[in-house]
């Protein structure tokens, strides 16, 4: 009944109330103004919200949440909108709460190695603001120029340096969160732990389902004086995977350890000319950072381990220029693939590294079966695989086919003991494989946990955790190959 | 792999307690039984549910049943020159991995390498209804579902009986050494902060009564270069010092008095409390013996952006060992507790009367 009430409710009353809170220019309701907010980085899913609200302060956010809560209107929080799983996809009868106006760095404490920032601040701008102090913010998702720190918290974002420096959850100390009923709560502290349950960990990666993150105290690290990169080429992907295991088994913890397969290599090489060997079946990029002495101790060792592990060639980038060139290829992998295909679809499964060979072989088979090309880039150090499926959305049915292939790759990741998402989040995109990964009792526990913070399911409803009914529905969908009507998401 | 699988028995025990509304006191080896508010309830012994289930050094992941002894885990990791990066305090030879995770305590390496919750990848537990639930997994990067594994860390069993744990492990540093320097109290805090902002291979910063100890861990040449930069003397007994600090076997800890643990901002000034104070974690962790009132201790921690715990109480201490929570966190704690343990049978009141 509640849902019927939401449907029939007049949006204009709410808009009037919200305009009184945030000002008339900060509530958008006409279709043209709403259009830019219809999707996030996952553009295959689009929906116009009832309205977009752009608050400029915590107290405004509190008032907006109170109003929406009282009227039982769902709220989707949005940062920069660079997310890749549809976590910020609007709901047609809900408010889209955009936090882009909260974009100030509030305080930098060099001694404490912390920065207090608003959620709309971009990831990279934090590091830029503290660079003169010899400090930086470690997590570096590939979208770091544009993505916001609030979104990073919501997704527990990673990047290429996770193995050594951790995810967002390891690099934040405190959050201010506005609850669904508009109360302000502080979780975490300026110290290294807090009394009670670890709500800081719970909020991180909760995809806007449990509260609105309105302020973040991030941890900063001293910039390592030296970073060097070794590149190695291999004739065999599995051999490259084994070489990764050998390096880690030898007690070396690289700052970054990335792999690309031949398809990704040639796409990248044609695009940015990073100097990658185009005849290789796979290349590894291994970055070591620390003091000069530490890096010197390790770099030769890594090169030697790669050589004895069957590398057909190794190259060391000793200066910043050649290091940047080596990385330029990896960083351009997605756009490079985008250049050779009208559309691509990025998968985000994580696997135990030992299963890499098996997963890549099976992925190649699936790619053939579906008639869709797949390029693989891989955060090899931490097992996070990003197969990029190349497709053309203009070809009827190709997106659906792509999603089905993606789903089967994720099934495979779960089967070998991995997970359906390493860093991009579940959003709307991975609800179906979530049913594969988690048992019913666990999904129900997740829902009870959400209800403890959001009893009326008003915050980003329908995302991140599928209902059991939804999983049953997916079971049926499986037969019909993904004719999923996305507009029904609000029926939760 | 060796060990005993008592999963079925543990599930049955919790299920039956749920049916009967019987309260349970979860217990591992009892090495950290002093920690948390006292709970009077039927014991549920998890210590026999033991054994390492998987360990592959190249994956940097170990999975073990909750009752597995830390000694077994540590020895196994040492064979492959790996360690638990958070340097857990044992407080007893029989300490278990489940108890370690439930208590959420980390040693001197914590500010530099991370805390126990930072290393937890997955937890299987039994909730208050007797349901066996798997959260997280065995891979380092995993954002599927709410991070319940980390929520369980330090929850002292109030949300579930921890049955299996997967932890990320770290390579053992090639070389480890300790420098000792003389400083007065204020200068020591300043020096710790200064060092902590430099790119040095630090793994410990502790201060007590005039002596600042700096532990360095890393490659041979990396540590040697840092030694030169830092100066001071080599502490030949360094390893013993950090071990005794972790296990509270330094002379400092031998007193007939309640021991307070204050977790504050590292940059916080000296505490406004009478008594003796030992600093760990670059000054962010302060062990305190004081005659001041509990209210004064809680207030002191609070004023420095942190919190206090009555870590070891002399006999007869009532409830109230943790800094109080404020609303709305308090109500949310209570509702989260109910979401996992609707009848409140798991370690009731161990954190607060409401969870």
Interface residues (C-beta under 8 A of the other chain):
Chain A: X109 X110 X111 X112 X113 X133 X134 X135 X155 X156 X158 X162 X163 X166 X167 X169 X170 X179 X183 X185 X186 X187 X189 X190 X191 X192 X193 X194 X195 X196 X197 X198 X199 X201 X202 X204 X205 X206 X209 X210 X222 X223 X224 X225 X245 X246 X248 X249 X251 X252 X253 X290 X291 X292 X293 X294 X296 X297 X298 X350 X351 X352 X353 X354 X379 X382 X383 X384 X417 X418 X419 X420 X421 X422 X423 X424 X425 X426 X430 X434 X437 X438 X439 X441 X442 X445 X446 X448 X449 X450 X451 X452 X453 X464 X465
Chain B: X56 X57 X58 X59 X60 X61 X80 X81 X82 X104 X110 X111 X114 X115 X117 X118 X127 X131 X132 X133 X134 X135 X137 X138 X139 X140 X141 X142 X143 X144 X145 X146 X147 X148 X150 X151 X153 X154 X155 X158 X159 X170 X171 X172 X174 X193 X196 X197 X198 X199 X200 X201 X218 X219 X220 X221 X222 X224 X225 X226 X263 X264 X265 X266 X267 X281 X284 X285 X304 X305 X306 X307 X309 X322 X323 X325 X327 X328 X329 X332 X333 X335 X336 X338 X339 X340 X351 X352 X355
